[in-house]
Amino acid sequence: MKRINISSGAKWEDIVGYSRAVKIGNIIEIAGTTSVEDGKVVGVNDAYLQTKVILQKIEKVLIEVDASLRDVVRTRMFVTDISKWEEVGKAHGEFFRNIKPVTSMVEVKALIDPEMLVEIEATAIIS
């Protein structure tokens, strides 16, 4: 099966050695995604907005490889404050209410930037 690496163009990809997403066959794995745009965190102190921005970014990369949110079978949500779970969950539900992928929400000590409250990974399988 052919492997396709999808880049976001972020300088960190070459430094750390990762891809924004990888598609092999009908499987797409999307790297941890945050709400950073143009080098700045969108939605500082707003877990709901950060989650929406992240899921929009995930949807965009799926479209690049001829997939959609309907193909997502798993999301993994990493949050720096689990007490914000309802904000994160509300935004996630707006995108996935009818799709219902399996998911995890895990509190982590910190993300790479203290303004980041949420990071999400996704797995999609094109049927």
N, CA, C and O atoms as a printed pandas DataFrame, in Angstrom:
     atom_number atom_name residue_name chain_id  residue_number  x_coord  y_coord  z_coord
0              1         N          MET        A               1    0.836   -1.190    0.000
1              2        CA          MET        A               1    0.000    0.000    0.000
2              3         C          MET        A               1    0.874    1.245    0.000
3              4         O          MET        A               1    1.934    1.291    0.624
4              5         N          LYS        A               2    0.407    2.223   -0.702
5              6        CA          LYS        A               2    1.144    3.480   -0.806
6              7         C          LYS        A               2    0.974    4.310    0.468
7              8         O          LYS        A               2   -0.119    4.405    1.026
8              9         N          ARG        A               3    2.076    4.905    0.912
9             10        CA          ARG        A               3    2.062    5.790    2.072
10            11         C          ARG        A               3    2.099    7.230    1.577
11            12         O          ARG        A               3    2.924    7.591    0.737
12            13         N          ILE        A               4    1.203    8.040    2.107
13            14        CA          ILE        A               4    1.173    9.468    1.780
14            15         C          ILE        A               4    1.346   10.239    3.078
15            16         O          ILE        A               4    0.535   10.106    3.995
16            17         N          ASN        A               5    2.411   11.054    3.161
17            18        CA          ASN        A               5    2.623   11.939    4.302
18            19         C          ASN        A               5    2.043   13.304    3.960
19            20         O          ASN        A               5    2.335   13.861    2.902
20            21         N          ILE        A               6    1.235   13.833    4.840
21            22        CA          ILE        A               6    0.626   15.144    4.642
22            23         C          ILE        A               6    1.297   16.111    5.607
23            24         O          ILE        A               6    1.375   15.851    6.807
24            25         N          SER        A               7    1.776   17.219    5.078
25            26        CA          SER        A               7    2.484   18.214    5.880
26            27         C          SER        A               7    1.616   19.439    6.101
27            28         O          SER        A               7    0.816   19.817    5.245
28            29         N          SER        A               8    1.785   20.052    7.259
29            30        CA          SER        A               8    1.125   21.329    7.515
30            31         C          SER        A               8    2.043   22.484    7.144
31            32         O          SER        A               8    1.611   23.630    7.028
32            33         N          GLY        A               9    3.334   22.154    6.960
33            34        CA          GLY        A               9    4.313   23.182    6.681
34            35         C          GLY        A               9    4.953   23.766    7.934
35            36         O          GLY        A               9    5.808   24.648    7.850
36            37         N          ALA        A              10    4.533   23.268    9.103
37            38        CA          ALA        A              10    5.095   23.776   10.356
38            39         C          ALA        A              10    6.570   23.404   10.454
39            40         O          ALA        A              10    6.965   22.299   10.083
40            41         N          LYS        A              11    7.374   24.329   10.953
41            42        CA          LYS        A              11    8.807   24.084   11.073
42            43         C          LYS        A              11    9.101   22.910   11.998
43            44         O          LYS        A              11   10.146   22.270   11.878
44            45         N          TRP        A              12    8.196   22.629   12.908
45            46        CA          TRP        A              12    8.397   21.564   13.890
46            47         C          TRP        A              12    8.404   20.182   13.255
47            48         O          TRP        A              12    8.989   19.250   13.808
48            49         N          GLU        A              13    7.759   20.037   12.098
49            50        CA          GLU        A              13    7.688   18.720   11.467
50            51         C          GLU        A              13    9.076   18.164   11.152
51            52         O          GLU        A              13    9.341   16.989   11.408
52            53         N          ASP        A              14    9.952   18.984   10.608
53            54        CA          ASP        A              14   11.303   18.516   10.292
54            55         C          ASP        A              14   12.160   18.399   11.549
55            56         O          ASP        A              14   12.978   17.485   11.656
56            57         N          ILE        A              15   11.982   19.308   12.491
57            58        CA          ILE        A              15   12.783   19.276   13.719
58            59         C          ILE        A              15   12.468   18.003   14.518
59            60         O          ILE        A              15   13.376   17.297   14.957
60            61         N          VAL        A              16   11.183   17.723   14.699
61            62        CA          VAL        A              16   10.760   16.589   15.515
62            63         C          VAL        A              16   10.705   15.302   14.699
63            64         O          VAL        A              16   10.880   14.213   15.245
64            65         N          GLY        A              17   10.461   15.422   13.391
65            66        CA          GLY        A              17   10.365   14.263   12.519
66            67         C          GLY        A              17    8.982   13.640   12.526
67            68         O          GLY        A              17    8.824   12.467   12.865
68            69         N          TYR        A              18    7.978   14.426   12.152
69            70        CA          TYR        A              18    6.614   13.898   12.094
70            71         C          TYR        A              18    5.859   14.526   10.932
71            72         O          TYR        A              18    6.306   15.506   10.337
72            73         N          SER        A              19    4.719   13.949   10.625
73            74        CA          SER        A              19    3.825   14.467    9.588
74            75         C          SER        A              19    2.528   14.931   10.238
75            76         O          SER        A              19    2.147   14.444   11.303
76            77         N          ARG        A              20    1.870   15.854    9.603
77            78        CA          ARG        A              20    0.556   16.329   10.055
78            79         C          ARG        A              20   -0.421   15.159   10.063
79            80         O          ARG        A              20   -1.232   15.001   10.976
80            81         N          ALA        A              21   -0.316   14.348    9.020
81            82        CA          ALA        A              21   -1.154   13.158    8.914
82            83         C          ALA        A              21   -0.443   12.171    8.002
83            84         O          ALA        A              21    0.401   12.549    7.189
84            85         N          VAL        A              22   -0.797   10.906    8.150
85            86        CA          VAL        A              22   -0.273    9.852    7.287
86            87         C          VAL        A              22   -1.456    9.019    6.816
87            88         O          VAL        A              22   -2.308    8.607    7.604
88            89         N          LYS        A              23   -1.483    8.782    5.504
89            90        CA          LYS        A              23   -2.521    7.924    4.925
90            91         C          LYS        A              23   -1.829    6.713    4.321
91            92         O          LYS        A              23   -0.927    6.841    3.493
92            93         N          ILE        A              24   -2.266    5.538    4.750
93            94        CA          ILE        A              24   -1.802    4.284    4.159
94            95         C          ILE        A              24   -3.054    3.492    3.801
95            96         O          ILE        A              24   -3.846    3.118    4.666
96            97         N          GLY        A              25   -3.210    3.248    2.505
97            98        CA          GLY        A              25   -4.435    2.582    2.068
98            99         C          GLY        A              25   -5.629    3.439    2.417
99           100         O          GLY        A              25   -5.709    4.607    2.035
100          101         N          ASN        A              26   -6.571    2.840    3.158
101          102        CA          ASN        A              26   -7.778    3.590    3.524
102          103         C          ASN        A              26   -7.741    4.099    4.964
103          104         O          ASN        A              26   -8.758    4.544    5.496
104          105         N          ILE        A              27   -6.560    4.033    5.594
105          106        CA          ILE        A              27   -6.412    4.480    6.984
106          107         C          ILE        A              27   -5.676    5.815    7.030
107          108         O          ILE        A              27   -4.656    5.998    6.365
108          109         N          ILE        A              28   -6.203    6.734    7.816
109          110        CA          ILE        A              28   -5.588    8.047    7.996
110          111         C          ILE        A              28   -5.384    8.273    9.488
111          112         O          ILE        A              28   -6.324    8.184   10.277
112          113         N          GLU        A              29   -4.144    8.565    9.862
113          114        CA          GLU        A              29   -3.823    8.923   11.239
114          115         C          GLU        A              29   -3.458   10.399   11.258
115          116         O          GLU        A              29   -2.600   10.840   10.494
116          117         N          ILE        A              30   -4.103   11.157   12.121
117          118        CA          ILE        A              30   -3.859   12.595   12.208
118          119         C          ILE        A              30   -3.168   12.895   13.533
119          120         O          ILE        A              30   -3.638   12.507   14.603
120          121         N          ALA        A              31   -2.047   13.594   13.434
121          122        CA          ALA        A              31   -1.225   13.921   14.596
122          123         C          ALA        A              31   -1.978   14.808   15.576
123          124         O          ALA        A              31   -3.005   15.401   15.246
124          125         N          GLY        A              32   -1.444   14.884   16.784
125          126        CA          GLY        A              32   -1.988   15.792   17.778
126          127         C          GLY        A              32   -2.121   17.181   17.184
127          128         O          GLY        A              32   -1.165   17.738   16.644
128          129         N          THR        A              33   -3.319   17.730   17.292
129          130        CA          THR        A              33   -3.650   19.001   16.654
130          131         C          THR        A              33   -4.053   19.998   17.721
131          132         O          THR        A              33   -4.834   19.684   18.619
132          133         N          THR        A              34   -3.511   21.208   17.617
133          134        CA          THR        A              34   -3.869   22.277   18.551
134          135         C          THR        A              34   -4.492   23.428   17.765
135          136         O          THR        A              34   -4.610   23.364   16.542
136          137         N          SER        A              35   -4.881   24.462   18.471
137          138        CA          SER        A              35   -5.566   25.586   17.826
138          139         C          SER        A              35   -4.606   26.685   17.372
139          140         O          SER        A              35   -5.008   27.842   17.244
140          141         N          VAL        A              36   -3.349   26.336   17.128
141          142        CA          VAL        A              36   -2.378   27.334   16.673
142          143         C          VAL        A              36   -2.603   27.642   15.200
143          144         O          VAL        A              36   -2.668   26.744   14.360
144          145         N          GLU        A              37   -2.720   28.923   14.909
145          146        CA          GLU        A              37   -2.824   29.402   13.529
146          147         C          GLU        A              37   -1.938   30.626   13.400
147          148         O          GLU        A              37   -1.988   31.531   14.233
148          149         N          ASP        A              38   -1.131   30.651   12.361
149          150        CA          ASP        A              38   -0.181   31.743   12.134
150          151         C          ASP        A              38    0.698   31.981   13.358
151          152         O          ASP        A              38    1.018   33.122   13.691
152          153         N          GLY        A              39    1.084   30.893   14.026
153          154        CA          GLY        A              39    1.996   30.976   15.156
154          155         C          GLY        A              39    1.376   31.397   16.475
155          156         O          GLY        A              39    2.088   31.550   17.468
156          157         N          LYS        A              40    0.048   31.589   16.506
157          158        CA          LYS        A              40   -0.612   32.037   17.729
158          159         C          LYS        A              40   -1.745   31.094   18.100
159          160         O          LYS        A              40   -2.431   30.555   17.231
160          161         N          VAL        A              41   -1.934   30.902   19.398
161          162        CA          VAL        A              41   -3.026   30.066   19.882
162          163         C          VAL        A              41   -4.337   30.829   19.714
163          164         O          VAL        A              41   -4.482   31.948   20.205
164          165         N          VAL        A              42   -5.281   30.219   19.022
165          166        CA          VAL        A              42   -6.624   30.788   18.871
166          167         C          VAL        A              42   -7.451   30.295   20.056
167          168         O          VAL        A              42   -7.457   29.103   20.362
168          169         N          GLY        A              43   -8.139   31.204   20.712
169          170        CA          GLY        A              43   -9.008   30.833   21.824
170          171         C          GLY        A              43   -8.291   30.715   23.152
171          172         O          GLY        A              43   -8.552   29.791   23.923
172          173         N          VAL        A              44   -7.392   31.640   23.423
173          174        CA          VAL        A              44   -6.697   31.633   24.709
174          175         C          VAL        A              44   -7.735   31.660   25.833
175          176         O          VAL        A              44   -8.659   32.474   25.808
176          177         N          ASN        A              45   -7.583   30.781   26.804
177          178        CA          ASN        A              45   -8.502   30.643   27.939
178          179         C          ASN        A              45   -9.911   30.205   27.548
179          180         O          ASN        A              45  -10.850   30.398   28.321
180          181         N          ASP        A              46  -10.075   29.621   26.367
181          182        CA          ASP        A              46  -11.395   29.199   25.892
182          183         C          ASP        A              46  -11.292   27.788   25.306
183          184         O          ASP        A              46  -11.009   27.619   24.119
184          185         N          ALA        A              47  -11.524   26.782   26.149
185          186        CA          ALA        A              47  -11.391   25.387   25.719
186          187         C          ALA        A              47  -12.392   25.034   24.623
187          188         O          ALA        A              47  -12.076   24.247   23.730
188          189         N          TYR        A              48  -13.591   25.605   24.679
189          190        CA          TYR        A              48  -14.609   25.361   23.651
190          191         C          TYR        A              48  -14.119   25.834   22.288
191          192         O          TYR        A              48  -14.168   25.080   21.317
192          193         N          LEU        A              49  -13.646   27.074   22.207
193          194        CA          LEU        A              49  -13.181   27.619   20.933
194          195         C          LEU        A              49  -11.957   26.866   20.431
195          196         O          LEU        A              49  -11.858   26.578   19.238
196          197         N          GLN        A              50  -11.029   26.545   21.317
197          198        CA          GLN        A              50   -9.854   25.791   20.889
198          199         C          GLN        A              50  -10.272   24.456   20.275
199          200         O          GLN        A              50   -9.738   24.048   19.243
200          201         N          THR        A              51  -11.219   23.784   20.903
201          202        CA          THR        A              51  -11.680   22.496   20.383
202          203         C          THR        A              51  -12.323   22.657   19.014
203          204         O          THR        A              51  -12.068   21.851   18.118
204          205         N          LYS        A              52  -13.147   23.675   18.834
205          206        CA          LYS        A              52  -13.774   23.913   17.526
206          207         C          LYS        A              52  -12.720   24.157   16.450
207          208         O          LYS        A              52  -12.803   23.587   15.362
208          209         N          VAL        A              53  -11.737   24.990   16.741
209          210        CA          VAL        A              53  -10.681   25.295   15.775
210          211         C          VAL        A              53   -9.908   24.017   15.425
211          212         O          VAL        A              53   -9.601   23.770   14.259
212          213         N          ILE        A              54   -9.604   23.224   16.428
213          214        CA          ILE        A              54   -8.875   21.973   16.208
214          215         C          ILE        A              54   -9.664   21.043   15.298
215          216         O          ILE        A              54   -9.115   20.497   14.341
216          217         N          LEU        A              55  -10.931   20.863   15.584
217          218        CA          LEU        A              55  -11.739   19.943   14.773
218          219         C          LEU        A              55  -11.935   20.461   13.351
219          220         O          LEU        A              55  -12.043   19.666   12.418
220          221         N          GLN        A              56  -11.982   21.770   13.173
221          222        CA          GLN        A              56  -12.016   22.333   11.820
222          223         C          GLN        A              56  -10.721   22.016   11.079
223          224         O          GLN        A              56  -10.745   21.711    9.887
224          225         N          LYS        A              57   -9.590   22.086   11.781
225          226        CA          LYS        A              57   -8.299   21.758   11.171
226          227         C          LYS        A              57   -8.234   20.270   10.801
227          228         O          LYS        A              57   -7.724   19.911    9.739
228          229         N          ILE        A              58   -8.746   19.423   11.671
229          230        CA          ILE        A              58   -8.778   17.987   11.380
230          231         C          ILE        A              58   -9.657   17.725   10.171
231          232         O          ILE        A              58   -9.293   16.944    9.291
232          233         N          GLU        A              59  -10.804   18.370   10.123
233          234        CA          GLU        A              59  -11.695   18.200    8.965
234          235         C          GLU        A              59  -10.997   18.631    7.673
235          236         O          GLU        A              59  -11.143   17.977    6.640
236          237         N          LYS        A              60  -10.253   19.711    7.727
237          238        CA          LYS        A              60   -9.550   20.215    6.538
238          239         C          LYS        A              60   -8.527   19.197    6.025
239          240         O          LYS        A              60   -8.442   18.968    4.819
240          241         N          VAL        A              61   -7.754   18.587    6.921
241          242        CA          VAL        A              61   -6.761   17.610    6.469
242          243         C          VAL        A              61   -7.451   16.369    5.918
243          244         O          VAL        A              61   -6.946   15.758    4.976
244          245         N          LEU        A              62   -8.579   15.986    6.473
245          246        CA          LEU        A              62   -9.323   14.846    5.933
246          247         C          LEU        A              62   -9.784   15.123    4.506
247          248         O          LEU        A              62   -9.698   14.254    3.637
248          249         N          ILE        A              63  -10.267   16.317    4.274
249          250        CA          ILE        A              63  -10.719   16.691    2.927
250          251         C          ILE        A              63   -9.560   16.626    1.939
251          252         O          ILE        A              63   -9.751   16.239    0.786
252          253         N          GLU        A              64   -8.352   17.003    2.385
253          254        CA          GLU        A              64   -7.168   16.945    1.518
254          255         C          GLU        A              64   -6.896   15.542    0.983
255          256         O          GLU        A              64   -6.332   15.389   -0.101
256          257         N          VAL        A              65   -7.296   14.517    1.736
257          258        CA          VAL        A              65   -7.041   13.132    1.322
258          259         C          VAL        A              65   -8.345   12.416    0.957
259          260         O          VAL        A              65   -8.462   11.198    1.094
260          261         N          ASP        A              66   -9.318   13.198    0.491
261          262        CA          ASP        A              66  -10.597   12.656    0.019
262          263         C          ASP        A              66  -11.345   11.867    1.082
263          264         O          ASP        A              66  -11.922   10.818    0.795
264          265         N          ALA        A              67  -11.333   12.367    2.293
265          266        CA          ALA        A              67  -12.077   11.758    3.394
266          267         C          ALA        A              67  -12.929   12.841    4.046
267          268         O          ALA        A              67  -12.937   13.990    3.604
268          269         N          SER        A              68  -13.642   12.464    5.095
269          270        CA          SER        A              68  -14.465   13.439    5.807
270          271         C          SER        A              68  -14.562   13.039    7.272
271          272         O          SER        A              68  -14.073   11.983    7.675
272          273         N          LEU        A              69  -15.190   13.884    8.051
273          274        CA          LEU        A              69  -15.395   13.569    9.466
274          275         C          LEU        A              69  -16.184   12.274    9.638
275          276         O          LEU        A              69  -16.029   11.590   10.649
276          277         N          ARG        A              70  -17.025   11.931    8.669
277          278        CA          ARG        A              70  -17.802   10.686    8.749
278          279         C          ARG        A              70  -16.901    9.449    8.778
279          280         O          ARG        A              70  -17.328    8.377    9.206
280          281         N          ASP        A              71  -15.651    9.600    8.319
281          282        CA          ASP        A              71  -14.716    8.481    8.299
282          283         C          ASP        A              71  -13.939    8.330    9.613
283          284         O          ASP        A              71  -13.203    7.358    9.783
284          285         N          VAL        A              72  -14.094    9.268   10.530
285          286        CA          VAL        A              72  -13.359    9.231   11.794
286          287         C          VAL        A              72  -13.939    8.128   12.682
287          288         O          VAL        A              72  -15.143    8.075   12.931
288          289         N          VAL        A              73  -13.050    7.253   13.150
289          290        CA          VAL        A              73  -13.466    6.161   14.028
290          291         C          VAL        A              73  -12.958    6.343   15.457
291          292         O          VAL        A              73  -13.454    5.696   16.379
292          293         N          ARG        A              74  -11.973    7.221   15.644
293          294        CA          ARG        A              74  -11.432    7.459   16.991
294          295         C          ARG        A              74  -10.907    8.879   17.097
295          296         O          ARG        A              74  -10.277    9.396   16.174
296          297         N          THR        A              75  -11.178    9.505   18.247
297          298        CA          THR        A              75  -10.511   10.749   18.608
298          299         C          THR        A              75   -9.899   10.551   19.989
299          300         O          THR        A              75  -10.397    9.779   20.809
300          301         N          ARG        A              76   -8.806   11.271   20.221
301          302        CA          ARG        A              76   -8.153   11.259   21.522
302          303         C          ARG        A              76   -7.978   12.714   21.923
303          304         O          ARG        A              76   -7.292   13.474   21.240
304          305         N          MET        A              77   -8.596   13.098   23.024
305          306        CA          MET        A              77   -8.548   14.483   23.462
306          307         C          MET        A              77   -7.678   14.592   24.708
307          308         O          MET        A              77   -7.897   13.900   25.702
308          309         N          PHE        A              78   -6.694   15.471   24.633
309          310        CA          PHE        A              78   -5.810   15.724   25.756
310          311         C          PHE        A              78   -6.116   17.135   26.245
311          312         O          PHE        A              78   -6.040   18.095   25.479
312          313         N          VAL        A              79   -6.460   17.253   27.517
313          314        CA          VAL        A              79   -6.844   18.543   28.076
314          315         C          VAL        A              79   -5.970   18.844   29.297
315          316         O          VAL        A              79   -5.571   17.938   30.028
316          317         N          THR        A              80   -5.687   20.111   29.500
317          318        CA          THR        A              80   -4.846   20.488   30.637
318          319         C          THR        A              80   -5.657   20.720   31.905
319          320         O          THR        A              80   -5.089   20.853   32.989
320          321         N          ASP        A              81   -6.979   20.771   31.778
321          322        CA          ASP        A              81   -7.852   20.967   32.941
322          323         C          ASP        A              81   -9.137   20.187   32.709
323          324         O          ASP        A              81  -10.023   20.642   31.985
324          325         N          ILE        A              82   -9.237   19.020   33.319
325          326        CA          ILE        A              82  -10.382   18.143   33.083
326          327         C          ILE        A              82  -11.700   18.779   33.538
327          328         O          ILE        A              82  -12.771   18.341   33.119
328          329         N          SER        A              83  -11.633   19.802   34.387
329          330        CA          SER        A              83  -12.873   20.472   34.795
330          331         C          SER        A              83  -13.514   21.212   33.625
331          332         O          SER        A              83  -14.671   21.623   33.714
332          333         N          LYS        A              84  -12.776   21.386   32.530
333          334        CA          LYS        A              84  -13.311   22.033   31.314
334          335         C          LYS        A              84  -13.907   20.995   30.359
335          336         O          LYS        A              84  -14.172   21.308   29.198
336          337         N          TRP        A              85  -14.121   19.763   30.835
337          338        CA          TRP        A              85  -14.563   18.679   29.955
338          339         C          TRP        A              85  -15.868   19.006   29.230
339          340         O          TRP        A              85  -16.053   18.605   28.081
340          341         N          GLU        A              86  -16.769   19.729   29.887
341          342        CA          GLU        A              86  -18.052   20.025   29.234
342          343         C          GLU        A              86  -17.867   20.959   28.040
343          344         O          GLU        A              86  -18.541   20.792   27.023
344          345         N          GLU        A              87  -16.968   21.938   28.145
345          346        CA          GLU        A              87  -16.701   22.844   27.027
346          347         C          GLU        A              87  -16.124   22.066   25.847
347          348         O          GLU        A              87  -16.552   22.226   24.704
348          349         N          VAL        A              88  -15.138   21.217   26.157
349          350        CA          VAL        A              88  -14.489   20.411   25.120
350          351         C          VAL        A              88  -15.503   19.435   24.530
351          352         O          VAL        A              88  -15.594   19.285   23.311
352          353         N          GLY        A              89  -16.263   18.775   25.398
353          354        CA          GLY        A              89  -17.262   17.809   24.953
354          355         C          GLY        A              89  -18.353   18.437   24.105
355          356         O          GLY        A              89  -18.815   17.833   23.137
356          357         N          LYS        A              90  -18.764   19.640   24.458
357          358        CA          LYS        A              90  -19.812   20.324   23.670
358          359         C          LYS        A              90  -19.332   20.567   22.245
359          360         O          LYS        A              90  -20.060   20.297   21.289
360          361         N          ALA        A              91  -18.120   21.072   22.099
361          362        CA          ALA        A              91  -17.586   21.333   20.753
362          363         C          ALA        A              91  -17.411   20.018   19.989
363          364         O          ALA        A              91  -17.756   19.933   18.810
364          365         N          HIS        A              92  -16.879   18.997   20.657
365          366        CA          HIS        A              92  -16.698   17.684   20.016
366          367         C          HIS        A              92  -18.050   17.152   19.543
367          368         O          HIS        A              92  -18.161   16.619   18.439
368          369         N          GLY        A              93  -19.063   17.298   20.374
369          370        CA          GLY        A              93  -20.404   16.838   20.015
370          371         C          GLY        A              93  -20.985   17.569   18.819
371          372         O          GLY        A              93  -21.746   16.980   18.051
372          373         N          GLU        A              94  -20.648   18.832   18.645
373          374        CA          GLU        A              94  -21.153   19.583   17.499
374          375         C          GLU        A              94  -20.634   19.005   16.183
375          376         O          GLU        A              94  -21.304   19.098   15.154
376          377         N          PHE        A              95  -19.444   18.411   16.215
377          378        CA          PHE        A              95  -18.870   17.813   15.014
378          379         C          PHE        A              95  -19.225   16.332   14.878
379          380         O          PHE        A              95  -19.365   15.829   13.763
380          381         N          PHE        A              96  -19.369   15.632   16.004
381          382        CA          PHE        A              96  -19.458   14.177   15.962
382          383         C          PHE        A              96  -20.733   13.580   16.558
383          384         O          PHE        A              96  -20.817   12.363   16.725
384          385         N          ARG        A              97  -21.713   14.401   16.877
385          386        CA          ARG        A              97  -22.936   13.908   17.528
386          387         C          ARG        A              97  -23.565   12.734   16.778
387          388         O          ARG        A              97  -24.009   11.768   17.399
388          389         N          ASN        A              98  -23.604   12.811   15.468
389          390        CA          ASN        A              98  -24.237   11.754   14.679
390          391         C          ASN        A              98  -23.251   10.702   14.184
391          392         O          ASN        A              98  -23.664    9.635   13.730
392          393         N          ILE        A              99  -21.968   10.985   14.267
393          394        CA          ILE        A              99  -20.935   10.059   13.779
394          395         C          ILE        A              99  -20.528    9.104   14.903
395          396         O          ILE        A              99  -20.374    7.903   14.684
396          397         N          LYS        A             100  -20.358    9.643   16.085
397          398        CA          LYS        A             100  -20.039    8.899   17.299
398          399         C          LYS        A             100  -18.798    7.998   17.200
399          400         O          LYS        A             100  -18.904    6.783   17.369
400          401         N          PRO        A             101  -17.626    8.586   16.928
401          402        CA          PRO        A             101  -16.406    7.776   16.996
402          403         C          PRO        A             101  -16.126    7.400   18.454
403          404         O          PRO        A             101  -16.652    8.030   19.371
404          405         N          VAL        A             102  -15.305    6.385   18.663
405          406        CA          VAL        A             102  -14.857    6.122   20.026
406          407         C          VAL        A             102  -13.916    7.259   20.401
407          408         O          VAL        A             102  -13.290    7.865   19.532
408          409         N          THR        A             103  -13.819    7.544   21.686
409          410        CA          THR        A             103  -12.981    8.671   22.088
410          411         C          THR        A             103  -12.448    8.495   23.499
411          412         O          THR        A             103  -12.953    7.693   24.285
412          413         N          SER        A             104  -11.436    9.251   23.786
413          414        CA          SER        A             104  -10.890    9.357   25.131
414          415         C          SER        A             104  -10.652   10.834   25.408
415          416         O          SER        A             104  -10.296   11.596   24.509
416          417         N          MET        A             105  -10.851   11.231   26.662
417          418        CA          MET        A             105  -10.468   12.570   27.096
418          419         C          MET        A             105   -9.595   12.374   28.327
419          420         O          MET        A             105  -10.037   11.825   29.336
420          421         N          VAL        A             106   -8.362   12.826   28.232
421          422        CA          VAL        A             106   -7.381   12.582   29.274
422          423         C          VAL        A             106   -6.773   13.905   29.720
423          424         O          VAL        A             106   -6.371   14.723   28.892
424          425         N          GLU        A             107   -6.708   14.109   31.020
425          426        CA          GLU        A             107   -6.030   15.294   31.535
426          427         C          GLU        A             107   -4.520   15.054   31.525
427          428         O          GLU        A             107   -4.029   14.017   31.971
428          429         N          VAL        A             108   -3.808   16.044   31.004
429          430        CA          VAL        A             108   -2.347   15.989   30.983
430          431         C          VAL        A             108   -1.807   17.166   31.785
431          432         O          VAL        A             108   -2.489   18.172   31.979
432          433         N          LYS        A             109   -0.586   17.022   32.239
433          434        CA          LYS        A             109    0.028   18.074   33.058
434          435         C          LYS        A             109    0.158   19.379   32.279
435          436         O          LYS        A             109   -0.125   20.455   32.804
436          437         N          ALA        A             110    0.590   19.273   31.019
437          438        CA          ALA        A             110    0.797   20.478   30.211
438          439         C          ALA        A             110    0.902   20.092   28.751
439          440         O          ALA        A             110    1.175   18.941   28.411
440          441         N          LEU        A             111    0.681   21.072   27.895
441          442        CA          LEU        A             111    0.962   20.942   26.470
442          443         C          LEU        A             111    2.158   21.841   26.171
443          444         O          LEU        A             111    2.646   22.536   27.062
444          445         N          ILE        A             112    2.629   21.834   24.935
445          446        CA          ILE        A             112    3.888   22.502   24.606
446          447         C          ILE        A             112    3.861   24.018   24.848
447          448         O          ILE        A             112    4.902   24.626   25.098
448          449         N          ASP        A             113    2.686   24.617   24.774
449          450        CA          ASP        A             113    2.513   26.050   25.031
450          451         C          ASP        A             113    1.487   26.181   26.146
451          452         O          ASP        A             113    0.415   25.582   26.053
452          453         N          PRO        A             114    1.774   26.942   27.195
453          454        CA          PRO        A             114    0.835   27.043   28.314
454          455         C          PRO        A             114   -0.540   27.619   27.938
455          456         O          PRO        A             114   -1.500   27.449   28.690
456          457         N          GLU        A             115   -0.646   28.295   26.790
457          458        CA          GLU        A             115   -1.944   28.817   26.355
458          459         C          GLU        A             115   -2.806   27.732   25.706
459          460         O          GLU        A             115   -4.009   27.920   25.526
460          461         N          MET        A             116   -2.194   26.602   25.356
461          462        CA          MET        A             116   -2.933   25.487   24.759
462          463         C          MET        A             116   -3.652   24.730   25.862
463          464         O          MET        A             116   -3.041   24.301   26.840
464          465         N          LEU        A             117   -4.955   24.572   25.691
465          466        CA          LEU        A             117   -5.768   23.855   26.663
466          467         C          LEU        A             117   -6.165   22.471   26.165
467          468         O          LEU        A             117   -6.502   21.595   26.962
468          469         N          VAL        A             118   -6.127   22.273   24.846
469          470        CA          VAL        A             118   -6.636   21.053   24.223
470          471         C          VAL        A             118   -5.723   20.648   23.065
471          472         O          VAL        A             118   -5.220   21.494   22.326
472          473         N          GLU        A             119   -5.523   19.348   22.928
473          474        CA          GLU        A             119   -4.859   18.779   21.753
474          475         C          GLU        A             119   -5.635   17.521   21.392
475          476         O          GLU        A             119   -5.991   16.738   22.273
476          477         N          ILE        A             120   -5.902   17.318   20.104
477          478        CA          ILE        A             120   -6.708   16.193   19.663
478          479         C          ILE        A             120   -6.012   15.449   18.543
479          480         O          ILE        A             120   -5.465   16.051   17.620
480          481         N          GLU        A             121   -6.042   14.119   18.640
481          482        CA          GLU        A             121   -5.591   13.216   17.577
482          483         C          GLU        A             121   -6.823   12.540   16.993
483          484         O          GLU        A             121   -7.857   12.452   17.655
484          485         N          ALA        A             122   -6.717   12.062   15.751
485          486        CA          ALA        A             122   -7.848   11.364   15.140
486          487         C          ALA        A             122   -7.357   10.242   14.236
487          488         O          ALA        A             122   -6.278   10.308   13.646
488          489         N          THR        A             123   -8.177    9.223   14.153
489          490        CA          THR        A             123   -7.975    8.120   13.224
490          491         C          THR        A             123   -9.216    8.020   12.358
491          492         O          THR        A             123  -10.341    8.042   12.856
492          493         N          ALA        A             124   -8.997    7.910   11.047
493          494        CA          ALA        A             124  -10.118    7.752   10.123
494          495         C          ALA        A             124   -9.860    6.544    9.239
495          496         O          ALA        A             124   -8.720    6.237    8.892
496          497         N          ILE        A             125  -10.931    5.873    8.888
497          498        CA          ILE        A             125  -10.869    4.757    7.945
498          499         C          ILE        A             125  -11.894    5.044    6.858
499          500         O          ILE        A             125  -13.093    5.145    7.119
500          501         N          ILE        A             126  -11.395    5.174    5.632
501          502        CA          ILE        A             126  -12.288    5.456    4.509
502          503         C          ILE        A             126  -12.960    4.158    4.104
503          504         O          ILE        A             126  -12.295    3.172    3.785
504          505         N          SER        A             127  -14.284    4.168    4.121
505          506        CA          SER        A             127  -15.018    2.939    3.768
506          507         C          SER        A             127  -15.335    2.897    2.292
507          508         O          SER        A             127  -15.947    1.939    1.818
